[in-house]
Amino acid sequence: MAHPKRKISKQRRDKRRTHYKATAPTLTTCPATGEVHKYHRAYYVDGDLYYKGKLVYSKAELE
């Protein structure tokens, strides 16, 4: 198996990893409920599931 001839220093390793940056998620506000949620994701408001401002699933349907 291949092994490195010399240890990679922490400084050299970290220089290589400088481009790995976390990005903030894109958030939007629902026009129907006013809830802030992730873009292109379904979200719950009081047990009801919404997507694109429309009610997809209601908790009241089960009861």
Residue, then its C-alpha position, 0 to 999 in steps of 0.5 A: m500500500a502507498h504511504p506518504k514519505r513525509k507527514i503533511s503539516k497542519q498548516r498545509r492541510d488547512k490551506r487546502r481546505t480553505h475552499y470548503k465553506a459552509t453556505a447559509p440556506t436560502l429562506t423564504t416566507c410563505p405567502a399563505t401562513g407567513e412562516v419562514h422556511k427553506y426554499h423548495r421544501a415542505y414545512y409544518v405549521d400547527g401540524d399541517l403540512y404546506y408546500k408552495g403556499k398550499l395545504v398538502y396534508s391536514k392533521a384534522e383529516l385524521e381526527 
